[in-house]
Amino acid sequence: MQIQPEALAGPIRERAKWSTAFGLLLAVDPRIDIPGIPNVDGAGVSELDASPSEGPISAPTSQPPTRVRLDPAELERRWSCADRAPERVRELRDGDTVLLTVELAPRVGYLLHAPGFGRILIAPDGAELICDPEPGSSEWSTLLPAQALPLAATLQGFEVLHASGVVLQDRAALFAGPSGAGKSSLAVALLRRGSAMLSDDTVALQPREGMLIAHPGAALLQLHSIEHERLSAHEHAVLGPPETFLGKQRYSPSVSASPAPFGALFLLERSTHGPSVERIEAVDPFALLASTFNLSVRTPERLTRHLDLAVALAATERVYRLRVQPGMNATQLADTLYERLPEL
Amino acid sequence: MASPSTTELLAARVRLPQHVVHRSFVAETVVLNLRTGKYHGLNPTAGRMLEALDAAPTAGAAVPELAREYGVEPAKIENDLIALCQGLLERELIEIVDADPA
């Protein structure tokens, strides 16, 4: 969606679009389309008021909504009110090129800036996101599902794993591992076998009533060209046509409409042997801690929650090592996983 | 603050400060310093020593119980415990709250 400068001016008072993602109920400015996050029916329930002075909006559920709105002037006003110099808490680079920065001003929030895309200010409690797209950027809103919403979810008490996830036999199967290990390709192969997509890159986890709940993220799946070429005709059919985004093929498969109880976490490892699946008896807590998506929020509460999630995952005794040979066909890997499912 | 001597350390009451939390896993204890955001790993023996230190009236008082538990000479446990305490103190993962009046 390309934003025209005149569309950014002034407060709005229009119906919000409602969505859910990463465990959050989203009240979205009608001018924003969030890629991979479909709207849900919130008809007749509420209005989105861009003016913060007019109080909170009502929501279709008991969960307070997270407001997402376009308002560059308000972002600028708030950021300029920071009472001390913001701290840079994250910087993502590709060589000399800065891809993303996150700065923290404790009373104002976290400012994400992706040059070429725009800026998003996230309130300290994660309940409001104010967007400032770069003029002419047609893909700026990709920042929301890719970075801003997982950060907002973390601020609201969820722990977000850097993992792909599918719903397999009514439970969430999550796949974590280094970039290029084949997480997304495996998810595709499992979709073809009837699983539902939870999320391609980030899954929000929440302890609830003694169990862990995995929440769907964005229905966006990105594959490197080489992975795209390896897909079978059936897998292409499941995914639909791709679009090219930042040198990858991006698909929008349908995503599970509801959260799923945690089923298993598979840590993908490259290996000369394999494929193989084995339960890890003594899970390395640092492998679990390193699976987090979010390194920006370092409050004592969040750090403790991060550690407690690692404890909870280890306590499930359903953490597995999934060894993958380089260049392995994801369909074969999915077959191996299915063969072993009854024992897992 | 100067590092305490071995004698001072054994006579001291050692506690985990409020900015430190720890959690036990099957083969490791993770100690988290909430001020620095750093996670530290302890092997199971060191993890058990940390628990014993936190519960004992002095560091030295933890030695007999640990020696019994591991079937090792108290002198060996004492040396290991002192080395562990020094490492934890350097990283601000434990603090000396007071000395044994005796």
Interface residues (C-beta under 8 A of the other chain):
Chain A: E281 A282 V283 D284 P285 F286 L289 R298 P300 L303 T304 L307 D308 A310 V311 A314
Chain B: H19 V21 R23 F25 V26 A27 E28 V30 L32 L34 G37 Y39 G41
